[in-house]
């Protein structure tokens, strides 16, 4: 497949034994590509260090400690075995590293201490299955991202905390004054965190129970008590009634730091629950949550948005003709095309299989159809080399609906899906939904 756009946006650079690379490279790459990243293998320390120094972006760097015993030092006597200290000193200090070690190495605490004090992002013990290693690396990619804004609602007096730190770590707190309408605000805004001061909880202890018993309550959401004074009895009652955590006030930096830690955990949990592993896009669960929040926000602000359902044409034929691995490549390339044309407030989901959903914030039905038709043409222009000298082009069909014409996330999907069916019935490779019916690409 030839294209100027890199297929995989994330990379792992791995320094390992040559026999480990030879025996595991194909399987490691296969698993990594399903998770939308690529692995570059090195068996010489000097080449690895140079590659790390030149790397930019969201890459991960993995070092197999056993490899050191089979490498020659890069300086001095070429016959001398490379020492751990030499390697650690040569690593670029502006990156963190993942170390793979044997059980014997893992039992040496002083070695662990040396590693974690030397720009260590994580370490793992071998033997480790290839699919498990790739899964752990994917989780580390998730953790390294700043992620979306974490919204919080605060009930009670604004505490003393470090607002600059919260803002820098993308934690956004809205103040709410009425305990009797807090549950309505939570239902409307769908925050990640609900903060309740101890004074408000003491006055209305049923608050957390009302929030927790809602059948539609977000299981990832945390309800946190802000404790301004030491009161063990109140803290025990709060935990018994359903609070997820208690944070102590008093020190502004400490309070903000604790809140940031909770927000980071929530981001990771949300990503692992709501993201498609193969493409990194929102999955069905994540899309439903984000679209429901967008419906509520758009209703408050009187703002429209367009909702499109996309399906790759004749995808079963693609899989049957060139194999499922090639089908995965087509899916990933489509995801990259769609991502490249999205704005800050837009949403993109791999809804399942070869089906995607895109949400264009702030535009009506006809504008949504025009934007989606531009994406259809961009995808159709991509050359796929299915065999040496054999280049093919593929297409998708799409249906579009819009808010406020459709009032809910479910109505939007059903209408857009019906328009997708019409696009398929009308001959595929087109967008249906508004005045724009879409155009077929030239054969």
C-alpha positions, 0 to 999 in steps of 0.5 A: 500500500502506497501513501504519504500518510503514515499508517500507524501514528504511534511507535514502540522502539524496542532494544532486545536480543537478536534471537528474541526479535527474530522469533517474536517480531512477526507476532508482536507486529501483528498484535501491535498493528491491531492496536494501531501502533508499530514496533521498530526493533533494535539489537545494537545499543548505539542505533537504539540510542540514536533512534530514541534521540531523534524520535518525536511524539507519543512513542514508547521505548522498551529495553530488554535487560537480558539483551545487554549481556549479549551486546558489545560496548559501543566504546573502547574494546569492542569485545567488552560486554556492555554494562547496564550502567553504560547503557543507562548513562547513554540513554537520552534523559528527556524520555522515560523507558520500559524495562523487561527483566527476568524473574531473577533480576526482578528479585533484586530490589537494588536493581529495581531501585536503580531502574525506577530512579533512571527515567523508568516509565514501567518495568515488567517481568519475563516471560511475558506473552506477546499479546499480553506485552502489546496489551500493556504497551497499549495501556501505557499509550493511553496513560501518557495522553493528556486526554479529554477535559475532566468535568466536575461539579462542586456543591458547597463553598469553593475550597482553597485549591490550586486553580492553575494546576487544575486548569493545566491538567484539564480539570474543569470545575463548575459550582452548584449551590442547591443540594436539592437540584444537584441530581438534576445538574448531574443528569444534565451535565454528566460530569466525571466527578461530583464534589460535595463539601462536608458542610453540605453533606452534613445538611443533606446526607441523602445526596450521594444515595440519590446520585448512586441509585440512579439506574443510568448513573455512570459507573466510572463517575466518582463522588468525592467528599471534601473534608475541611475539618477532621471528623472521623464519624462524618467520614465513616458515614460518608463512606457507608452512604456511598462516597468513593473517596474523601479528600482533605482540604487545608493545603491548596496544592495538596488538594488540587494534586489529589483531585488531579490524580483522581481525574487521571485515573478516571481518564484511563478507565474511561479510555479503556472502557470507551475506546476501540483497541484496534483504532483508538477511536470511541467505541459504541459505549464511548460514543453513546456517552459523549453524544448524550452529553452533546445533546444536552449541551446543544439543547442548552446552547441552541446549537445544531450538530450532524450525525453520520453513520458510515459503512465500508462498501463490500467489506466482506468481499475485501476480507474474502479476497485479500484476507482479514489482515488487509481488511484491518488495514482498510479500516485503519486507513479510513479511521486516519482519513476521518480523524484528519478532517475533524474539528475540536468539538467533533466526535468519531467512533468505530461503532463496530466492524466496518461501521463508523459514526462521525458527529460534526458539531455546530453544523446542520444537516446539509452542511453535515452531508457536504462535509461527509461527502468530502470525506467519502471522496478523500477515502476513495482517492487512497490507493491500496496496493493489494499485490505488486502492481495491483492498485485498488480503490475502495469506497464507503456509503453514509447516512446523515441525521441532525439535531435538533430535528432528531431529539435524542442519541437513539433517534439520531442513530436510527435516522442516520442508519435508515439513510445509510440503508438508502445510500446502499440501496441507491448504489453505494458510494454516496451520502444520503440525508439532506438535499445533497445526495452524494456523488459516485466516484469515477470508475 
